[in-house]
Amino acid sequence: MPSQLIGQSLDVRITSRLVEVYDGTERVAAHTRLRGVRGRYSTLTAHMPAAHRARLVDWTPERFEQWAATVGPNTVAAISAILASRKIVEQSYRSCLGVMSLVKKPGGMARLEDTCARALAATPAPSYTLIKKLWAGWTPVESPPAPSLGAAGFVRGADYYSTDGGRA
């Protein structure tokens, strides 16, 4: 039904082939009845609020995945999993936007890529909620100190390089 009628009491007529919505005696929407899978949606773009129609143009799964590719492969995998988590892909856009917003926080892209790697290690289908929790508790992975060349036996010491043969 048109978004202007949200919250109003309307009459619905369902036949074997059609779903019709009436506001009083005026038919305001008619959709072919979807068969087979429960929970499927049929939305006419003209019935959407203007802000939702604008998002259809601005956001697509491909655009989210292209953005994620600028961060790294773990972020691509996490965004792809979020997009695949909903039957109606548009319902996952807010979660994707939430992941994108983390880049603006301290740590930026490197921290997001590491957080997505940790989320993927925990589950093959991470959610925005998991990524946000891991982001909040994130600590950088400390790398071990570089081994000393002296411990490897390659450093000769000052005596080797002195011109007087070490008799100074």
C-alpha positions as CSV (number, residue, x, y, z in Angstrom):
1,M,0.0,0.0,0.0
2,P,1.2,3.6,-0.4
3,S,3.4,4.7,2.5
4,Q,1.0,7.6,3.2
5,L,-1.5,5.1,4.5
6,I,0.7,3.5,7.1
7,G,-1.1,3.4,10.4
8,Q,-4.6,3.7,9.0
9,S,-7.2,1.0,9.1
10,L,-7.7,-0.4,5.6
11,D,-9.7,-3.3,4.2
12,V,-7.9,-6.2,2.5
13,R,-9.5,-8.5,-0.1
14,I,-7.6,-11.7,-0.8
15,T,-8.5,-14.0,-3.7
16,S,-6.6,-17.0,-5.1
17,R,-4.6,-14.8,-7.4
18,L,-4.7,-11.3,-6.0
19,V,-4.3,-9.2,-2.8
20,E,-6.2,-5.9,-2.9
21,V,-6.1,-3.1,-0.3
22,Y,-9.0,-0.6,0.0
23,D,-9.3,2.7,1.7
24,G,-13.1,2.9,2.1
25,T,-14.4,2.1,-1.4
26,E,-11.2,3.2,-3.2
27,R,-8.7,0.4,-4.2
28,V,-5.2,1.8,-3.2
29,A,-3.1,-1.2,-4.0
30,A,-3.3,-4.6,-5.8
31,H,-0.6,-7.2,-5.9
32,T,-0.4,-10.6,-7.5
33,R,-0.5,-13.2,-4.8
34,L,2.9,-14.9,-4.3
35,R,2.7,-18.6,-3.9
36,G,5.1,-21.1,-2.5
37,V,7.3,-19.5,0.0
38,R,5.9,-17.9,3.2
39,G,7.1,-14.4,4.0
40,R,7.9,-13.2,0.5
41,Y,7.3,-9.5,-0.2
42,S,6.0,-7.7,-3.2
43,T,6.6,-3.9,-3.0
44,L,5.9,-1.4,-5.7
45,T,8.6,1.3,-5.8
46,A,5.9,4.0,-6.2
47,H,4.4,3.0,-2.8
48,M,7.7,3.5,-0.9
49,P,8.5,6.6,1.1
50,A,10.7,9.0,-0.8
51,A,13.7,8.3,1.5
52,H,13.4,4.5,0.8
53,R,13.3,5.1,-3.0
54,A,16.4,7.3,-2.7
55,R,18.2,4.4,-1.0
56,L,17.4,2.0,-3.8
57,V,19.5,4.2,-6.1
58,D,22.3,5.0,-3.5
59,W,22.8,1.5,-2.0
60,T,23.2,-1.8,-3.7
61,P,24.9,-5.0,-2.6
62,E,27.6,-4.4,-5.2
63,R,28.3,-0.9,-3.8
64,F,28.7,-2.3,-0.2
65,E,31.1,-5.0,-1.5
66,Q,33.1,-2.5,-3.5
67,W,33.5,-0.3,-0.4
68,A,34.5,-3.4,1.7
69,A,37.2,-4.2,-0.9
70,T,38.9,-0.9,-0.1
71,V,39.3,-2.1,3.5
72,G,40.3,-5.7,2.9
73,P,39.3,-9.3,2.2
74,N,38.0,-10.0,5.7
75,T,35.7,-7.0,5.5
76,V,34.4,-8.2,2.1
77,A,33.6,-11.6,3.6
78,A,31.9,-10.1,6.6
79,I,29.8,-7.7,4.4
80,S,28.9,-10.5,2.0
81,A,27.7,-12.6,5.0
82,I,25.6,-9.8,6.3
83,L,24.0,-9.2,2.9
84,A,23.3,-12.9,2.6
85,S,21.8,-13.1,6.1
86,R,18.4,-11.7,5.1
87,K,15.8,-13.0,2.6
88,I,15.2,-9.4,1.5
89,V,18.7,-8.0,0.9
90,E,17.6,-4.4,1.6
91,Q,16.9,-5.3,5.2
92,S,20.6,-5.9,5.7
93,Y,21.6,-2.4,4.5
94,R,21.5,-0.8,7.9
95,S,23.8,-3.4,9.3
96,C,26.2,-2.8,6.5
97,L,26.1,0.9,7.1
98,G,26.8,0.3,10.7
99,V,30.0,-1.7,9.8
100,M,31.0,1.1,7.4
101,S,30.6,3.7,10.2
102,L,33.3,1.9,12.3
103,V,36.0,3.1,9.9
104,K,35.4,6.7,11.2
105,K,36.4,5.7,14.7
106,P,39.9,5.5,16.1
107,G,41.8,2.6,14.5
108,G,40.0,3.0,11.1
109,M,40.5,0.5,8.3
110,A,43.2,-1.6,9.9
111,R,41.2,-2.1,13.1
112,L,38.0,-2.9,11.1
113,E,39.8,-5.5,8.9
114,D,41.3,-7.1,12.1
115,T,37.9,-7.1,13.8
116,C,36.2,-8.7,10.8
117,A,38.9,-11.4,10.7
118,R,38.2,-12.1,14.4
119,A,34.4,-12.2,13.7
120,L,34.9,-14.6,10.8
121,A,37.1,-16.8,13.0
122,A,34.2,-17.0,15.5
123,T,31.5,-17.8,12.9
124,P,31.2,-18.1,9.2
125,A,28.3,-15.7,9.1
126,P,29.1,-12.8,11.4
127,S,26.6,-10.1,12.2
128,Y,26.9,-6.4,12.7
129,T,26.2,-7.0,16.4
130,L,29.2,-9.4,16.7
131,I,31.5,-7.1,14.8
132,K,30.5,-4.1,17.0
133,K,31.1,-6.2,20.2
134,L,34.5,-7.3,19.0
135,W,35.3,-3.7,18.0
136,A,34.5,-2.5,21.5
137,G,36.8,-5.1,23.1
138,W,39.5,-4.9,20.5
139,T,43.1,-4.9,21.4
140,P,45.9,-5.0,18.9
141,V,47.8,-8.2,18.3
142,E,51.2,-7.7,19.7
143,S,54.0,-9.0,17.4
144,P,56.9,-10.8,19.1
145,P,60.1,-8.7,19.4
146,A,62.5,-9.0,16.5
147,P,65.3,-11.4,17.3
148,S,68.6,-9.7,18.2
149,L,71.5,-10.1,15.7
150,G,73.8,-10.5,18.7
151,A,71.9,-13.6,19.9
152,A,72.4,-15.1,16.4
153,G,76.2,-14.7,16.7
154,F,76.7,-12.3,13.8
155,V,77.9,-9.3,15.8
156,R,81.7,-9.2,16.3
157,G,82.1,-6.5,18.8
158,A,84.3,-3.4,19.0
159,D,87.6,-5.3,19.2
160,Y,87.2,-6.7,15.8
161,Y,86.8,-3.3,14.2
162,S,89.6,-1.4,16.1
163,T,92.7,-0.5,14.1
164,D,95.1,-1.4,16.8
165,G,94.0,-5.0,17.0
166,G,92.1,-4.5,20.2
167,R,95.1,-3.3,22.3
168,A,93.7,0.1,23.0
